[in-house]
Amino acid sequence: MEEQEQSANPGFDVFQWANSIDEIKNNVSVELFLFNKNYTPYKVRYSEMLTQTVRSMFMIEAIEYVIKEADKGLECRDYE
């Protein structure tokens, strides 16, 4: 019964996301938000020269990690 529920509701597939975003990663825009202790969001503005650095810090490294580790047997598990 649990298999039927998983096939009906596949959820988020991080491996599919990494593969699909890897193709367009240079065309993706990045916005950075900070939150204070009251959970108020603040949008961070930075120059266009920093866009590539911010993109590589927060997205490209994560994509490369998922793709590289998937070859080594990385698997996602439900949070309990």
Summary of the structure (lengths in Angstrom):
residues: 80
radius of gyration: 16.7
end to end distance: 18.8
largest distance: 52.2
contacts: 137
relative contact order: 0.14
helix: 56%
strand: 10%
